[in-house]
């Protein structure tokens, strides 16, 4: 029976298990009182008889934290204490404040940062055994532990054991499950929530969370890493083995940035120059910086031992490149510099060419199979499984290669086999929107030859943005992921690229552009890999035996069949009542007028957040959680008081833990992003007026909240039924911003909900309105206030008077159940009291 209950709950909670999830523990980067903890047994302890196990996935990240408590467990009857402790680079298990022989050295085990590792602590009190599973390591020791007892459990900084815990290492944890006496009893996926409670999806338990920081935000949000300024254009290359970025200047100077140490430094250069052209013509080959020129047919390499460039002739910055924004690689067979496509002198190219050192010539390579259309600004990446294979995605060009004949945005994917000298077109993404004009950056990251990641940007405006896109190698799908990075696109004066930071399991985005003062600005951002990855949770993979997994599968089939049989019987039994429900439903929603909510230059807040631009395109996806909250703060305060919101108030709501300088920087960056988005909405603008941020709009902008407020006022003045129809059409979409839950928003929701419900209550009680309209109004009231007694009385009375007695009783019974659930007491009025003729109410 227990397995059956677990299965039902698991099936009903699948949405909990299909998104990047997990809890990121704040460590010594914040004050002690702001560090993260989870009290698993905050209400009551967990009982066991002979054994129990605790299993979760854990990830460590690079930080200055070298110590902290991961897990604390206290057995109640025998007062036994177990702690799992981290002291860099070791993991320890402490029993009654003494070290056990359990000791895992991360360096010896090759544990890398930002990778999920399986952790299980299993206590067998009957056989006096303690077992630790950490990754592929299994350790056992003898331990005396009471049977038939209970335990308290917490993670991180939770003080409930009689001694101080204020240190937690830089970790993330997800999918914590507990088995009692061999059976799965509890599972907390650690999915993001706006409350301080985490739900156990196998029981009614909750865990209390302190100072949470969610893993999903690190997979959806780019974090600024560093920025640099150069007096002339730098050519940039990334050494993925050393994890160092190199910046090569025309005069031979080289600067470097070490991702691991965050150190920017200047290399010693004794003599020589690179073969420099302004089209990013440097590449790393076996740890060597290699530069190349198309115009001069030469290469020059930098020797790290002698600190010399191999060529002594300086290149001219006036030498215009032949192939802007081409793709490059070291040929997997010949080991020669190889380039793909490019743009120059008003022409697009589809050449694949390699440089022959012996003859100092560029030779075009010949391939069989499909032909790549001439283009530049494409994205290239090598196969993660076969170094002879490369993939080329997207770009801008046309089939004849002449710029004068127009531009075509490509969203196709080619497989290039350098060993077989063959090209195959895998797919062409058919974009339904001809206004979708995005281009990728130079590099893509492939993942097991099943998908790839690159970043793309809208190409037809200068102040644009970069956004991660996930593509599927065997399926023509493109999915935008996460938030965006500001990007100034000046065609050949701009450059952006994507790198994989292996040791930290992150993606690095690099952007470079020519600034107004003729200097070149380079910015680095990082995001956790893989962005917004949709990984299925493998429930307790180590601790659930195969027999139970098979049992779950069989039971799932049985449950499905059983559900179908029950559903069929219910349908047959209540067919006549279903027809009645169908009739009433149609009758209930019949509109008075055919009012349609505008979807051009529109801001919709009822039923969830949606924004439509001047071309009726839904651009809600462009608002990251922070941008959405910032936009709503400015919008709602502007609507309420007419003057907007101050910078200090924005800081209090969005960045309360940041110092003023950082909060100011965050605000400036996000205001800039927001203004960029609002450029596509005609007549809407953010201004800074008299120390307040304010949203201004003209008559072409439709905001449903503002419209509702105005229409309610007009209806009160005129009693025009058409105005009421417009109000109901909007409100039936749902409550105000029901998908957004910051604390500051509650007062706005409560205030507007109260006004709306009071207005509708006054109207629905008017006997001169027709039955259909009054039923529709009562339904809308229930949408905003499901415990509204006026709506209950109206609906039950009207349904009964129309002969829909069963529906009237059903409405009443549902209300009674909710009332009992919310107030923990029985509803005092009988159905007869509620359903009596409405005239008795007045």
N, C-alpha and C positions, 0 to 999 in steps of 0.2 A: 504493500500500500504506500509505503514511503517513497519508493521509486516512482510510483504513479504520480504522486503529488509533485515530486521534483520535476518530472517530465512535463506536466501540465504547466507549471510555473515557468520552466525554461522556454517552452514553446510560446507562451504568452509574452515572454520578455526578450525575444530574439533581437529586437532593436537595440537592447543594451549591449549586445555582443558583436555588433557590426559597425564599428567606427573606431578610429584611433582613440584609445582611451588610456587612462592611467593617471596617477597623481605624482606630480613633481614636488619634491620636498624642499622647501626653502631652508637654506643652511646658514652658514656664518656670513653670507653676503647681506643678511639683514640682522636687526637687533634680536636679542634672545626671545623677547616676548612676541616676535613676529614669525618665529620658525614653525615649521609644519609638524603636526602630529595627528594621529588617528586613534581614537579610543574605540576599539572594536566592541568592547563589552561595557559601553557607557551606561547602560540601563540595568543589565543583569549579566551574571557570569554564565559560562557555557559548561554544561555537565558532561561527564564521560564515565564509562565503567572501567574498561580495561586499556583502551588505547585511543589516541587521537593524532592527527597530523595537520600541519598548517603548510599550505603550498601557495606560492605566488611567483610572479615574474618580477625581476628586479633589474634595474639599469643604473650604472654608475656614470657620472659625468666629470669632466675635468674641472677642478676648482682648487682653491687654496685650503679647502677643508681636509684635514688629515685625521679626524677623529669624530666619532659619534655613535649613538645607539640606533640600531635599525629596528630591533624587535625586543619587547619586554613581555614576559609571561609569568604570572604568579599563580601557583596552585594554592587553593584556599585552606584545605583541611590540614595538610602537612606543612604549610607555609614555605613551599619550595619556590625558588626563583630562578628563571632562565632568561638570559639576555644574549642577544646576538649583537656583536660590537664590531665596528670597523676602525682599525688603526693602520693607516696607509703604510705598506701595501697589503695588509693582512686582514682577514676576516676571522673573528674569534667567537666561540660559544662559551659563555660564562654561566656556571652552575653554582648557585648560592654564594656568589661573589668570589668564586675561584675559577681559574682557567681550566677548561677541559683540554683533552688532546686534539680537539677540533681546531685546525689551523689551516687556512687556505691562503696561499700567497698569490696575489693577482699576477705578478710578473712571471712566476713559474707556470701558472695556468694559462698565460696569454690572454687574460681578460681585457677586452677593449672597451673603451668608453661608448656610451650611448647604444649599447646592444642589450637586448632582453636576454636575461639568464634565468634559468629555472632554479628556484630555491624551494626546498621542502625540509621541514623539521618534524620528525616523527617520534613520538614517545609511546613505547609499549610498556605500560606499567606492570602488566602481568608477567612478561618475560624479562623485565628489568633491562630494557634496551633503549638507547637513544641513537637515532640515525639522522645524519645530515646529508642532504643531496644538494650540491651546488654545481650547476652546469653538468659536466660529465664526471664530477668527483663525488664519490660515495664514501662516507665515514661512519663507523659504528663504535659505540662504547657502552659499557655497563652503567646503569644508573638506577638508584632506588627512588621510585616515584609512587605515591599512593594510588590505589585503585578507588573507584566509586567516589570521585571527588568532582570539583569544578575548578575552572581557571578564569582569570582575567587576562586580557590580551590588548596590547597597544603597539603602535608603530611610531617611531620618531619621538617628538617632544610631547609627552603626556606625563604629568606628575600625579601619580595615584598610589605609589608603592612605598611611601615613607622616606624617600630620598629624592634628591633633585636630578632631573634629566633636562638638560638644556642644550645638548649638542646632538645634531643629527647630520650624517654625511650627505653629500650632494648625490642624492639617489632619486629614482622614480620607481613606483611600484604599481602593478595592476594585477587583476584577476586573482584576488586572495580567496582561497577556498579552504574549508575545514571539513575533514572527515572525522566522524566519531564512531569508534568501534568498527571501523572498516566501511562505513556508509557515508556518502556525501550528504552533508547537512546544511552548509552555508556557502554562499558565493557572493562576493562583492566585486563587480568588474572595475570599480573606480572610474565610472563615467562622469563627465563634468556635470555638476549641478549648481544651482544658484542658492541652495540652502546649505545649512551646516550639517546635514545628515546624508549619509550614503545608504542606499537601500540594498539589503540582502535579497537577491532574487530567488532564493530557495526557501525563505521563511519570512516571517513578519519582522525580523530584527532590523535594526538600523545601527550604523556606526557613526560616531560624532567626529567631525573633522575640524581641525583648527588651522587657520591661515593657509588655505589650499592654493596651489598653483598647478594648472592642468597641463598634462602632456600635449593634448590636442592643440593648445595654443602655440606650442613650439613647432608644430607641424603645419600650422596655418598662418603663422606670422613671421615675416622676415625681421631679423634683428640687425641693426647697424653694427658693423664689426670695426671698421676704421675708414679713414679718408686721407687722401694725400693731394698735394698740389705740385705741379711741375711747370717749369718755365717754357718748355717746348714739348711737343708731342712725344709721349713714351710708347715704345713697342713693348708688349707685355706677353709673358709666357709663364706657365705654371708647371713646376716640377712636382708631379703627383707622388713621387717616392719620398722626396725630402719635405714635401708640403711647404714649398717656398714659392712665392711669386717674385718674378724678376721684372724690372722696369729698365729697358735699354734706351739710351738716348742717342741722338745722331752723332754727338761728339765722342762716343765710346763709353761714357759714364754708365755705371750699372748700380741700381739700388735694389734692395731685396726686402721682402716682408715675410717673416717666418710665422705661419699660422699657429704653430704650436706654442711659441714663446711670445707672440704678439709684438715682436721686435722689428722695427724698421731700421735698416742700416745701409751704408754705402760700401760697395766692394772696391777693392784696390784694382786699378787698371794702370799698368805701366806703359803700355804702348798699343798702337793699332786702333782700328775702327771697325764697327759692324758694317755689313752691306745693307745700308739702311734705306728703306722706303716707307712712306707713311701709312701703308696698308697692313700694319701689324704683321710684319714678315720676320718673326722670330719663332723658334720652336725648340723644345728640349729634346735632345737625342742622347740617350745613355748618360744622363746627368750633365751633358754639355749644352751650353747655349749656342744655338746655330742660327745665324741670320742669313737672309738671301735676297737677291735682287733680280727682278725680271729684266729691267732696262739694261743693266750692266753685265748680265749673265755671269754672276759670281756669287760665292758664299763667303762668309767669314765666321769663324768659331772662336769662342772665348775659352781659354784654358785656365781652370781654377788654380792650377799649381804654379804656372808662370805668370799669371795675371796679365795675359796678353791676348789681344785679338789677332787672328791669323793674317789679316790684311791690313796694310798700312795706308790705304787710300781712303780719304774721307768722302762720304756720299753727300750730295747736295739735297737740301730740303725742297728745292725747287724742281726736283726731278719727279714729275707726276707719275704715279703708279699706273701700270697697265691693267691690274686686276684688283680693284677695290673689293673689300668684303668677300674675299674668296675663302674656301675651306682648305685646311692643310693637314697633313699627316706624314709620318715616316712610313714609306712603303714597306709592308710586312715581309716582302720577298727580297727586294733589291736594297732595302734600307736607305733609299734615296728620298730627299725632300719631294713630296708629291702634293700638288694643289688641284682643287676642283672648282670649276665655274669662276665667277667674278664679273666685275663691271669696269669698263674703262673706255674713254673716248666715244661716249654716246652709244656704246654697244654692250650687250649681254653675251656671256660666253658659257659654253657647256664643256669646255676642254678639261680633260684630266691629263696633267703633264707632270713629268719628273725631271729633276736636274741631274745631269750626268757630269760628275766631277772631272772625269778624264778629259772630256771634250769641252767642258764649260758651256753646255748648251741645254736648253729646255726642250725635251722631246715629248710630243703628244702621244699618249698611250691609246691603243685601239682596243675596244671592247665589243663583244657580240651582244645580242639580245636587244633590250629596249633602249631607247634614246632619251637621255635627260634633256628637257627643254632648257635653252639658255636662260641663265638667272644669276643673281647674286643675293646676298643676305639669306642664304640657306643655312641649315643646321646639320652638322655631321658628327657621327659618333661611331666608334669601332665596336664590334660585337664583344660581349662579355664572355662568350664561349669559344669563339673562333677568331683569332687575330687577323685572319685573311679576309674577313667579312667586315664591311662598313655599311652604314645606313645614312642616306641623305634625305632630309625632310624640308619641304617648303621653299620659300624664296620669292623673288620678284623678277619678272622679265617678260619675254614673249617668245613665241615659237620661231620667229625669224631672227631674233637677236638684235634688232635695231630699235633703239629707244624711240625714234621718231614714229614708230608704228604702235606706240602705246605700251601700257604696263598691264601685266596680269599677275594677280596674287596666286601663288601655287600652294596647295595644301596636300601634296602627294608624298609618297614615301618610296624610295628606291633602295634596293639591296645591291651592293657593289661587291663582287667577288674578285679580289685582286689576284688570287691564285689561278682561277679558271678564266680570268679576264672576261667576265660576263656581268651584265647589268639586268636586273629584273625589277619591273615596276610592281610593287606589292599592292598599292591601293591609291585612290584619289579621293580625299574627303570632299564630299559635295556640300558646300556651304549654302544653306537656304537663304541667308541674308546677304545680299550683294553689298551691303554696307560693312560687312565683316572684313576688314582689311588689316590683318595682323601679319607681322613678320617675326621669325624666330632669331635667336642669337646664334653665334658661330658654332657652338658646341652643344651636343646632346649627351645625356648619360643613359646608357642602355642597362636594362635590368633583366638578366637571364634570357635575353632574346625574346622576351614576352611583351615588354613594354619599354618605353623610353620617356625621359623627362628633358624638357628644355624650357626656356622662358621666351615669351612672345610679347609684342607691344603693338598698340595701334599706330600705324605708320604715317598717317596723314596729318599729324599735328606735332609741333615741336615739343611742347610740354606734355609729355605722355607718361606712360607707366609700363613697367614690366610685371608679368604675372606668370607663374608656373603653369605649364600645360603638360598633361600626361597623355601620351599616345600609345596605341597598342599595335605591335608590329604585325600581327596577323588579323587585325580588325580595324577598319577605318573609323576609329573613334578618337575624339580629342576631348579632354576634360580639363577645364580650368580649375586650379586649386589654390586655396589660401588667399592672402591679401597681396598687395602690390608694392612695387618699389618705384619712386619717382625716377624719370629718365628724360633727359633733354636730348631729343633725336635731331641731329643736324646732318644726317646722311653720312658723307665721308668724313665729317669732323667728329663723329660720335662712334663709340664702340661699346659693345656689351658682350659678356661671355659667361659661361657657367662651368664650374669645376666641382669635382667630388672630393671632399675632405675626409679621407678614409678613416683616420685615427679617431675623429670625433663623429663619424657617420652623419655628416652634414653636407648640404649643397652650399657652394659659395657663388654669389652673383657679383660680377665686376662690371661697373659702368664707368665710362670715360667720356668727357665732352669738353669742347672748347668754351671757356667762360667769356663773359663780356670784357674782362681785362686782359684777354689774349693768353691766359694761363690755362693749363689743362687740369681738370679736376677728376680724380679717380675715387670712387666710393666702393666699399665692400660691404655686402650683407650676407647673412647666413640664415639657413632654415634647416630644421631637422629632417633627415632622410628616413623613409620616403614621405614627402609631403602628403598629409591627409590619407595615409595608407589605409585601405579598407581590409584589414586582416581579420579573418574569422577567429574567434576565441576557441582554442582547443581546451575544453573544460578539463582541468586537472589531469593533464596528459600523463604525468608520472604516476599519479596516485589512483586513477581509476583503472581497474583491471579490464582486460579485453572482454571478459564475460559480461561485465556490466555495460560496456559500450554496445555490445551486440544486443543485450537485453533492451537498452534504450532504443536502438534502431527498430527492433521487432515491436516494442511497445508503441513506438511512434506510428507504425503502420496500423496496429490494432486500434489506437486512439482515433486515427483518421477514419477508419471504417466505421467505428462506433459512432463518431460524430455525424457521418453521412446518414446512418440508419436513424438516429434520433432526429436529425433535421427533417428527414423525409416524413417521419411520423407526425412531427409537430406541424408540418405544412398541411398534411392531410387533415389533421384534427381541426386546424384553425383556418381552413381555406375561406370560409365565409367571412370570418372576422378580418382576414387580410384584405379581402375585397372591400370591406367597409373602411379599413384604414387607408387603402388606396384612394377611395372616393373622397374621404375627408381631407387627405393630404392635398389632392388636386384642388378641392374646394377651398382649402386653407390658404394656398399660396397664389390664388388667382389675383393678378395685379389689377389695380384700378386704371393706371396708365402704363405705357411701356417706357418707363424711365430707364436709361442706361447710364451707368457710372462712367464718366469720362476717363479715358486711358491715354490721353495726350497731355504732356506737361502736368502729370498727376502725382500727388503724394497721398497714398492710401495707408491709413493707420488702423482702421477697424478690420478685425479679422486677421491681422498680421501686417508686417511692414512690407510695402511695395512702392517702388518709384518707377515712373514711366517717363521717357524723354520726349523731346519734341516730335520724334518720328514714331511714337507709340511703342518703343522698344522697352521691355522690362529691364532696367539696369540695377535692380536691387542687389545682384551678385557683386557689384563693384564696391558695395559698402561692407568693409570689414567690421567685426563687432565694435571696435573702437570708433571707427568712422561713423557707424550707425548711431552709436550713443552720443557722440559729439553733435551730429546733425540734429538729433531729436532734442538735445538740450537747447540748442540755439532756436530751433523751430518752436518748441513748446513755450519757452520763456518769452520769445518774441510775440507769440500769439496771446499769451496770458497778460503780459504787462505792457506790451508795445515798445519796450526799450531793449529787450534782449537779456543777456546774461554776462556777468563780469568774468574776467580771466581768473580771478581768485576762486570764484564759485566753480568754474570748470575744473580747476586743479583739485578742489576738494572732492569733487565727484569722480573724476577719472584717474587722477594720479596723486592720491592722498599721501602715499609713502615716498614720493619723489621730492628731492630738494627743489627749490623754486627754479633754479637755472635749468635743471633737466626737464621739469614740468613745462617750462616755457618753450624749450626746444621741441618737446613732444607736441605741444599745442600748435606751434608754428608749422611743423612738418605735416600734421594731420589737417590743419586748416588749408594748407596748400593742396593736399590730396583732394579734400572735399570740394574746393573751388574748381579743381580740374574736372571732377565728376559733374558738377552743376553747370559747367559750360554747355552741356548737351540738353539742358532744360531752359528753354527760352523764357526770359522774364524773371528768373530766380537768381538771387545774388546774396552773398554773405558780405556784410560791411562791418567796419569797426567804427562806432559812432559814440562819442562822449564816454569812452572807457567801457563800452558794452559791445559785445558781439551780437549782431542782429541779422535776421533773415528778412530781406525785402522781396516783394513779388508784385507783379502787375496782374491785371484781370484775366490773363490767359492761364494762370496757374490754378489748378484745382487741388485743394486739400480737403479731404472728406471731413476732418474734424472741424475745420473752419466753416465748411459748407453746412454741416449739421447745426452748428451753433447759430448761424444766420437763419437757416430755414425754420428752426424751432421758434426763433423770435418772430419771423414773418407769419408763421401759422398762428401763434398766439394773437397776433394783430388782426389777421384776416379770416382765420378758420378755413383756409383753402385746402380742400382734400388732396389736391395734387401735390402740395407742399408736404403733406403727411406721407404720401406715397414715396416721394423722394427720400424722406427720412428713413422709412422702413426698408427700402431697397438697400440703403447703405448699411443700416444697423444689423440687418439679418446676416451680414458677412461675419459678424462675431464681435467680441469685445475689443476694446482698445489695446493695440499692441500686445496681443496675447502671447506672442512668441519672444518677448523681451522682458527681462525681470530685474533690472537694477533697482536698488532700494529707493533711489531718488524719484523713480518713476511712479512709485505707489501713490503718492499724493495726487498726481495728475490723474491717474486712473480712477482713484476713489472719487475725486471731485467731479469728473466728467460722467462717471457711471451714476453717481447720485443724481445729477441734473437730468440725465436721460431717463432714468427709472421714474423719478418723480413726475416728469413731463408725461411719460406714457401711462403711468397709473391714473393721472387725472383724466386722460382721454379715454382709456379703455372702459372706464366706469360709466361713460355717457351712453344712455340707452338709445339715443337717436341715431347712433352709428349702426351700420348693418352688421350682421353676425359674422360674415367672412372677414371683415376688416378688424373686428374686435378679437377674433381668434388669432389673426396674424399679429396683432399688437401684443397679445398675451404671450405668444411664442417668442417674440423679440425680448420681452421683459425677462422671460426665463433664461434667455441667452446671456443676459447681463446680471441677473439675480435669480439663481435657481431655487432660492428659498422664499421667493416673493409670494406672499399669501393672497394679495389682490389678484395676481395673474392666475393663481390656482383656482380661486373662487369663480372668476370669469370663465375660465376654460371649462371647468367641470360643469358649471351651470349651463353654458351654451351648448356643450356636447350633449348633455342630457335632454335639453329642450329640443334638440334636433334629432333625437332618437338614437344617438350614438352612445348608449349607456355603457357598453363594455369599454369603450375608449375613455369615457369619463372616469370609470372606476380605476382603470389602469393608470391614468394620470395621477389620481389621488394616491394610489398605493405606492407608486414610485416616489412621490413627494414624502410620504410617511417614512419610507426607508432612508431617504437622504436626511430627513429631520432627525431620525434616531441616530444615524451615523455622526452627524455634525454636533448635535446637542446632548447626546447620550441620555435621552429621555423620550418617552412616547409623545406623539403629537396629540394634543388635547381635543381637537375637533373631529367629529365623526364625518363620514362621507355625506350623510344626510344634512349636516350643518353646512358643509361646504357647497353642496350642489343645489341648495334651495334657490328659488327664483331671485335674480339679482335685485329686483325691486325691493326686496326685504332688507337689502344691505344699506339702503339709503334713507 
